[in-house]
Amino acid sequence: MSDRITALLTHRRATLLVVAVLLCLPPFYLDAFWLRIGLFSMAAAIGAVGLALLSGTAGQLSLGHAFFLAVGAYGYTWLAGDPGPGLPTALAVPLAVLMAGLAGGLFSPVAGRVKGIYLGIATLALVFLGHHVLLTAESVTGGFNGRSVPPLSLGGFTFDSDGGLNVLGVPFGAEERLWFLGLALFALTWFTARGLLRSRPGRALAALRDSETAAAVMGVDVARHRSAAFVVSSMYAGLAGVLLALAFRRVVPDYFGLVLSVDYLAMIVIGGLGSVAGATAGAVFVTALPLLMTRYADQLPLVAAPGSADGAVGPTEAARYLYGAAIVLVLLYAPDGLHGLARRARDRLRRRRTPTTAPDTAVPSPPPPAAAARPKEHTP
């Protein structure tokens, strides 16, 4: 049994190493468009993992995820920019994540006492309130036109297009450099989230999702764990906001609206609630689809190129129709999302590869020896 477990762990490590190597290759072979899709997908995956922990694991509905992404994006821009404190960008990143967590902590008393659709409506207010603040606090946010994002600098290495960096003969601009930063942040998100799900707090959150009464009987502090889940989800959203700001290089209020929150809900539903891998798959699907349809709009039927006449279905609208239909299909036929479909396909393939062997012919065991006859006692 121990040999089998060791072999399984070795196989997983080898698979992980191969995936890591493959993810490091795109900057050497793909152009900026595909790298931007990857960057936006990695940022979306980080935020989707946080929402999956809140909605899929803890069972809490949130429509305010865009608010915490905005806190992370604008927090980094203000902390590292001018006007602003002008802090080193390497320090502004964790502080922006902490700001998002603080915002989630201020709202956590509500999240600890309200659940279901009522929490969804309460978090919906955060999106409208945040959008109003982003438009009116011009000294901090830049108002309607937004603000330019200072490039991140770590140890003298700047994640922008300056410097004429070449690696193996390939010029490394902002997208190539940010690709590896995004990989590092996503890897951090992946391992911390999976570790949290396997820990005692993760099991407590899963118990809350299944039955609050049973969880309370087992000694789980319902309000405290709900609040903690909301804070952790907010911090993941803040980290996603920082990466989005670095990838966009400019933050504007209109991006962090209700549509973005709905997109994140679509990500975790399509990918599979409560799954880190499922949230990642859903984030890639929802993020990449409109970008790909925009690029190839002139080659797709029933889709008009951007800027076409009124009444035509643009690529962004067509993409939303498609993943709206995907949500309906998932809810009807695959409630566990893409992650569940992949798991079932993997199990089916494994069963096909396993050879079926005929059962061994059972050798009849000899009958047990008859008990020695007990001598009959004579009646006196």
N, C-alpha and C positions, 0 to 999 in steps of 0.2 A: 504493500500500500504506500509506503514511504517513497519507494522508487517511482511509482506512478505520479505522486504529487510533485516530486523533484523534476520529472520529465515535463509535466504540465507547466511548471514555473519556468523552466528553461525555454520551452516553446513560446510562452508569452513574452519573455524578455527578448528573444530573438525577433519575434513579430514586432514588438515595440521599437527595437533598434532599426529594423528595416523601414518601418513607417516614418521614423524620425529622419532617416537618411533621405527618403523620397521627398519629404516635406521641405528639406533644405535645397533641393535641386531647382525648383521653379525660377528663382531669380537669375539663374544662369542660362535659361532657355526661353522664358516667356517675356513678352513685352509688358509695358506699363499697364495696359488695360486689364490684362488677366491678373496682374499682381494687385491692382486696386480691388478687383473682385475678391481676391483672397483676403486682403486686409479688411475690407468691410465685412466679409463673412466671419473672420476670426473675432472682430469686435462684437458682431452680433451674437456669436456663439458664447462669448464670455457673459454678455448680458442675459442670454437665454438660459444659461446654466443657473444663474442666480434666480431667475423667475421660476425655473423648474424646481429648485429647492423650496421656494415659497409655495407655489401652487400645486406642483405635482407631489411633493413629499409632505409638506405641512398642510396641504389642502386649503390654502388661503388664496382667494381670488384678488388679484391686484390689477387695476387699470392705470396705475400711476407710474409704471416703470420708466416712461419717457422723462418724467420729472427728475428722477435720480440720475439718468444718463446726462441730462442737462446740467445738474449740479456738478458732476464729475468733469464734463467738458469745459464749462464756464469757470469752474473752480480752478482748474489747471491754467486756463488762459489768463485769468485775473491774477493768480498768485505769481506766475512767471512773467507776466507782461507789464506794460506801461501804458496807461495808468494801472497801478497795482503795486504790491510790495516789491516786485522784481526779484523774487527768490530764485535760487538756482533751480533749473528745471528738474534735476534729479530729486530735489526735495519737494518740488511742487506736485509731482505725481502722487506720492503716498499721502500728502496732505489733502489733495483733491479727493482721493478715495476715502479718507477719514471724514471729510466734509460730507460726502454722500452718506456715509454711515451715521454721522451725527444727525443729518436730516431724517434718516430712517428712524433713529433713536427718538427724536422729538415726536414722530408720528406713532411710535411703537405702543404707547398706552392705548391708542385707538385700535391698533392691530391686535393687541392682546385681549380686547374685550368684544370686538365686533368680528363677525365671520360671514362667509358666504357673499351673497349679492350686496349686503349692506356694506361690507368692507370694500367691495368693488366700486360702489357709488362714492364712498368716502375717499378712496384713492383717486377717483376720477376728478374730484375737486382739486387735487394737487396739480394735475396737468393744466387746468385752466388758470389756477393761481400762478403757477410757475411761468406760463406763457405771458401773462400780464406783467409779471415782474421783469421778465427778460426784455419786454418792449419798453417799459417805463424807466428802468434803472440804467439809463444810458451811460452814466459815468463808469459803470462796472461792466455792463454787457455790450455796450455799443449800440443799443437800440435795435431798430428794424434791420439795419445793415450788418449787424454782428461785429465780430472782431477777428483780426488775424491771430493765428495760433503760433506762439513761439516754438521753434523746433527744439526737440529734446536733445540734451547734451549730457553724455555720461563719460566722465574721465577724459574730457577733451575730444571725444568722438561725437560728432553731431549728426543727427538723423535728418539730413537734408541733401540737396543736390550739389552743395559746394564741396570743394576740395579735390575734385578730379580723381576719386578713388577708383582703382581697377583691381579686380580680383580674378585671377586666372584669365586675364585678357578681357573680362567683361566689365564695362563701366557700371559702377554702383551709384545710382541716384537715390532719391528719397524713397521711392517705392521699394527698391531692393534692400535698402538698409532697414526700413520699417518692417519689412517682411519678417526678418529674424527677431525683431523686437516683439512683433505680434505673436510669433511662435513661442517665444519665451513666456509671454503673459498668458497665452492660452494654455501652455503646459502647466503653469502654476495654477491656473483655474481648474484644469482637469483633475490634477492630483489632489488638490485641497478639497474639491467638491466630492470626489469619490471617497477620500478619507473621512470626510464628514458624514457621508451616508452610511459608512460601515461602522461608525463610532456609536457610543451610547446616545449622544444627542440626536444623531440621525435616526436611530431606532425609535427614540421617543417621538420624533416628529412623524414618523410613519405610523406609530400607534395613534397619534392625534388625528391623523387623516382617516384612519379606519374607524375609530370610535373614541370620542373624547371621554365618554363615561368610563369605558374600560381603561383608558390611559390614566385618568385621574385615580381610579381604584388601585392601579399599579404604582402610584406615587409620582406620576409625572405632573409637574407644575404647568398647567395648561397656559395660563397667561404669560408666564416667563418664557416658555419655549416658543410661543407664537411671536412674542416681541423679538426674541433673539433671531428667529428665522427672518423676520422683516428687516432687521438691521444687516444681517449677512447678505441677504438679497440686494439690499441697497448698495452695499460696498462693491459687490460684483458689478452692479449697474454703473457705479461711479468709475470703476476701472475700464469698463467698456466705453464709457463716455470719453475718457482720456484718450484711448486708442483711436476712437472715431475722430476726435478733434485733431490729433496728429495726422491722421490719414487725409482728412478734408482740408486741413491747413486754414480753415476759416469756419467759425461757428455762427449760425444764424438762428433766431428764435423759431422760425417756421418749421424747421426740421424736427424739433422736439415737441410735437403735438400729439393729439389723440391717435392719429393714424399710426404713429410709431409704436404706441402702446398696444394697439390692436395687432400690429405686425408681430410683436413679441409673443402675444397670446397664440397667434397662428403658428409660430415656430414650435412652441412646446406641445401644442395639440397634434400637429402633423408629425413631429419627431417622436412623441411618446412622453406622457407625463411621468415625472419622477425619475427620468433617466438622463444621465449626463451625455451619453452617446446620442440618444434620441434628440435632446435639445440641440446638440451640435449639428446633426443632420438636418433638422428643421430650420435652423438658422442659415445654413448654406443654401437650402432650397429657396427660402423666402427672400434672401438677400440677392442671390445670384440671378434668379429668374427675371426680374424686371430689367436688370442691367444687360443681360444677354438679349432680351427681346428688344431693348432699345437699340442695341448695336445691329441686330439682324432684322429690324422691322421691315425693311424694304424687301426681304426675302420670305416673309411669313404671310400666309393668307389671312384676310380679315383684320389685319393690323396695319394701322397707318403710321407713317414715319412721324417723329416728333415735329410739331409745328404745322401739321396738316390742317385742312379745312375743318370747321366746326361740325360736330356730329360724328366724326370718325373716332373709332376706338384706338386710343394711343397705346403704346407698349406698356406703360405703367398700369393703366386701367385693365388691359388684357391680362397682365400678370396677376393682378389682384383677383380677377375673375377665376383664373386658373387655380390659385391656391385657396380661394374660397371653395371651389368645387372639390379640391383635395381635402379640405377640412370635413366637408359633408361625407365624402367617401370613407375617410378615416373613422369618423364617428359611427358610420353604419356598418362597416365591414372589418375594420381593424382598430378597435378602441385603444390598443397599446401602441399605435403609430408605426412609423418606419422602423423603429428599434425592435418592436415586436415582430414585424414582418421579417426583418433580417435574422432575428433569433430563430424563428420557426424554419426559415429556409436553411439556416446553418444546421439545425438539428436534423432536418430531413436529409440533407446531403451527408451528414455523418452516419445516419442510419443506413443509407445506401452503400457507403464505403465499407461499413462493417460487414465482414463475411458471415453468412449464416451457416453455422455448423450443425451437423446432425447431433442430436443428443446422444450421449454415451449410453451404450447398452448397460443397463443396470445389472450388476451381478447379484443374484439373490444371496442374501446373507443367511448363514446357517441358522436354523431355529435355535432359540435359546435352550440351554440344557434343562431337561425336566427336573423339577425339584425332587429332591430325595423323598421317598415315601416315609412318612412319619410312622414309626411303629405304633400299632394300636395298643392302647393300654387295656389291660384285662380288668374287668370289673371285679372287685373283690366280692 
